[in-house]
Amino acid sequence: MLFTLILIITVVSSIATFLLLFGDSPSFRNTPIHKLRNGLLSVSKDLFQFYIWLDDKTNGQLLKILNWIVPLGYTFVVTFCFYLFFRHTVPMLEPIGAFQVFTIYISIALIYVATALGAFSDPGRITSASLQNYKHTPNQLIFFDNKSCSTCKIIKPARSKHCSVCNDCYLLYDHHCVWLNNCIGYYNYRWFMLFLVANINMLGYGGWLCHAALTPVLWNKITSTTEANKITGIFLILCSIFIVITVLFTGLHLRYVYLGVTTNELDKWGEIDYLVGLEVLFKISPSINGESYVEKASFDGRPVYISLNDERVLIDESNINNYNLLPVQSVETDIINVYDKGFWQNLIDRVFV
């Protein structure tokens, strides 16, 4: 009964994860998958508002407790599955070699180590010490000088962000990971990637072992009345489903590394792309207060060019002849991402800090 309940929760959560991660992609727009994602987001927003209300009533203590439900639940489910694996699947593999036993234990240990490192490591909280080796500077396009955090009341360096869940500002902020109940940032992105790799290894190797245990008559063994066959067959199905989701999610992050962006920066670059689509983003020379890009707007029916930083009017009809204005037609070709140093260097900078 307990295993069936865990199976149902696992399948439902995997479907929800898939919808949230990929349901908004262009290929799914205006399809039932996209509509299901919007419905899930609507329900999530209602639940989140109720959650905020409860948290306010408990002076913020409920938030700290509930945030650990997902990582603790993940650890419990994985541990329970390991127990069933050793009890039912491993005997079906006998005789099993010493190297295979060693690989199984290493894979299991890697899961716990990666989870602990990801959950309890410092993402890069902004302090005077953490800023000493931080080399990212404002690009005056999506990050600007002297931007302060309204909550922490500190100057935020480029590529940093305040996390409303952790209530702190972090360097090179990527996202808040609910599976680890920790932010992913400058100092622990490597442990987050290790967590993903550890899960891919567990699912891939575990699925292969389950398949080997059920060979040669796979389907007949899965549907047989033997408890070991059923449990091993369910493991094989779960591994097959979750490894696809985990590989896709890992590939998504590797693509962000390739592009030289973080998950948090996608929306910022999306806003720039939106301005390019409206044909209102211009590159100017010489620059004004370090800003090389302006947005075309209208003031009293007259065209003006405003700052992307604070929307101040930088260029109007009184000084427009002093500047060369070049329309930006493509984010990919007309804008240089100073944070993109090529895939391998990006990966080294993110993983080997």
N, C-alpha and C positions, 0 to 999 in steps of 0.2 A: 504493500500500500504506500509506504513512504517513498519507495523508488518510483512508483507510478506518478505520485504527486510531483517529485523532483523532475521527472521526465516531462510532464505537462508544463510546469513552470519554465523549464529549459527551452522547450519548443516555442512557447508563446513569447518568451523574452528574445529568442533568436529572430523570430519573425518581426517583432517590434523594432529590434536593433537594425535589421535590414531595411525596414521602411523608413526609419529616421535617417539612416546614413545615405541611402541611395534613392529614396522615393522622390526626391526633389530634382534629380538629374534630368537634363533636357529630354532624354529618350522616354521618360515616364510622365512627362507633362500631359495633363488632361486625360489621364488614364485612371482606371480604378485604383492602381497602386498609389498614384499621386493623391487621389481623393482619400484613400485610407490613411496616408501619412498626415494629411491636413486634419482629418478627424482625430487621429491619435494626438496631434499637437494641441488641438482644441481641448481634449480631455485632460491632457497633461497640464495645460495652463490653469484649468479649473482646480485640479488637484494641487497645483503649486500654490495657488492663492489660498486654499484651505490650509495647506502646509505652513505658509507664512503666518497665517492667523494663529495657528496652534503654537508656532515657534514664538510669536510675540507674547502669547499668554504664559509661556514658560520661561520668559526672559532669555531666550536664545539657547537654552539647554537641550530642547528637543532636537534642534538642528544638528548639534554635535553628536547626539546619539544616533539619530536616523541615518546620518551620512555614513555610518559604519555598517549599516545593514547589508549593502551590496557587496563590499569586499569580504565581510565575514561570511555572508551567504555563499559567495563564490568559493571561499576556502573550504567551507563545510561540504558543499556539493562535490568539489574536486576530491577532497579527502574520502568521502563516502564512496565515490566511484573507484578510487584506488583500492579501497577495502574490498569491494565487490570484484574488481579486476583480479586481485590476488586470490580471492576465494574461489572464483568460478572460471575465469579465463586462463590463468596461468597453468592450472592442472591440465587443461586441454592442449597446452603447448608442449608438455613433457614428451621426450627428454628436452630440456632447455640448457643451452650452453652457458658457460661462465661469462663469456663476453656479452651475451644477450641479457643475462641477469644484471651485469654491471651497467649496461646501457639503460635498462629500465629504471634502475635506482638513480642514475645520474639525471635522467629526464624528470623524474619525480622531484629530486632535490632542486633542480633548476627552477621548477615552478614555484616552490616555496621561497627560494632565495630571491628570485626576480620579483615576486609579489611583495616581499618584505622590503626590498630596496626601493621599489617604486612607491610603496605606501608611506614609508617613514623617512625618505631622503628629503633634503632641502631643495626645493625647486629653484632657489636663487632669490631669497627675500632681499629686498633692497636695503643695504647697509653700507656704511663707508668702506668696510672691508671688502664686500662683494663687488663694489664698483671699481676697485683698483685694477682688476684684470679684464674689465668689461670694455670691449672695443667698438661696440655698435654706436654710431652717432646718427643724429637726425638727418634724414634725406630731404627735408623741406618739401616733401610731397605728401606723405602719409604720417610722418613724424616730424615734430617741430621742436625748437629750443624752448626751454623754460615752461614746459607744460606740467602743471601740478595736479596731483590727485586730490579730488574734492573730499575724500574720506580720510586719507592718511596725512594730508597736508604736507606732502613732500614733492620735490621736483622729480618727475618720472623720466628716466632715461628712454632713449629710443627703443622701440620694440618691447616695452614693458607694459604691464596692465594690472589693474586692481581686480582681484577675485572677490566677488561678493559672497561666495561660500566660505572661503578661508579668511576673508576680511583682512587681506594683506596685499601688498604690491610685489610683483615678481619680475625678474629680468627675463627677457626673451620668452615671454609668456606664450604658451601654445594653446592649452586648454585645461579645464578642470576635468580630471578623469574620475568618473563615478566608481569604476571598478577598483580603483586604488584609494579613493577618497583623498586625493592629493592633486595639487596643481602640477602640470608638466611644464617645466621651464628650462632655464639656462643650465642648471647643474644636474638635473635628473632626467633629461630627455633620453639619455643613453639607457637608463634603467627602464624607462617606458618601452623603448624598442626591444630591450632584452626580455621584458614581460611578454611582448607580442611574439618574439621569436621562440620563447619557451613554450608558449601555448601552441604555436604552429608545430613545433617539434613533438609535443605531447599528443596532439590530435593526429598528426601524420603517422608517427611511429606507433601510437596506440591503435589507430585504425588498421594499420598494416598487420599488427599482431593479432587483432581480433579476426581479420580476414583469414590469416594463416591458421588460426584455431578452428575456424568453421569450414575450411577447404577439406574435401572437394565439393560436397553437395551443399552449397551455401544456403540457398533459400529453404531447402527442406530442413536443415538444421535450425535456422532461425525460427521457423514456424512449428518446430517439434515441441513436445511437452516438457523436454528437459529444461530445468531452470537455468543451468549454465549456458545452454545454447541460446535461450531467449535473451538473457542478460548480455551475453557477448554480442548477439545480433543487434540489440538496441545500442550498445556502445559503438558498433560499427556504423550504424545509421547516424548517430549523433556526431561522431568524429567526421563523417563525410559532409554533414551539413555545416558544422562549425568551422571546419578548416577552410571552407570556401569563404565564409564571412570574414574570418581572421586574416586570411591571405589578401582579400580585397581591401580590408581596412589598412593592413600594413603597406600594401601597394599604394594606397591613397597617401599615406604619410611619406613614403619614398618619393612620390610625385611632388609633394610640397617641398621636400628637401631639394629635389631637382630644380624646382622653380625658384628656390631661395626665399620661400615665404613660410610663415607659421599658420596654423589653423586660425588663430586670432586675426591675422593680417588679411585673410581672404576677403572679409567684408570691406576692409579699407581699400584694397585694390579693386573690389567690385564697384565701389563708389567712383573711383577714378575712371574705370571702364565705362560707367554710366555717363559721366561727363563727356568722355570721348564720343560716345554714341550720340549725345545731344549736340555735338560739335561746338562745345563751349569751353574746352580746355585749350589753353595756349601756352607755348613756351616763349619766355621773354628773354631778351638780352639788351643791355646788361641786367643782371638780377637786381632785385630790390630787397634789401635786408636779408640777403642770402636766399631768397625765394626766386626760383627760376620758372615757376608755373603759376598761372593765374586763371581764374574762371570768369568768363564773359557774362555780364548781367546787364540789367537795365535799371536806370534811376531817372525818374521823371521823364521817361520816354527816350532817354539818351543812353547809348552804350557805355558801360564802364567795365573795368576789369578789377576783380576783387581778390583778396588774399584767401588761399585755401586754409590758412591757419585760423584766422579770426574774422574773415569776411570784411575786413577794412577795404575801402576803395584805394587801390594803388595807382591805377591809371585811368584818367578821364580825358576829355577833350583838351584840357589845359596842358597836359604833358605827354600826350600820346605820340607826338613826333620824336620824342627822345628815346623811344624804345622800338625794337624790332619784334613784332608779334608773329609767331609761326604756329598755325593750328596743329594740334596733335591729332593725327588720323588713326593711329594704332598704338595700343599699349605695348604690344610686343616689339614693334619696330622703332617707335619714336621715343620711347621712354626706357632709360637704363635703370634697372634695379640694382642699386649699389650693394645690396645685400646678397646678390647672386654671384658667387665666385666659381661657378661650375659645380656639377653634381658631387664629385669626389671631395673637393675642398669644403663644400657645404656640409657633406656628411661628416667629415673629420671635425669641422667646427662644432657640429651639434652633438656628436657622440663622444669625442675625445677632449672634452673641455678640461 
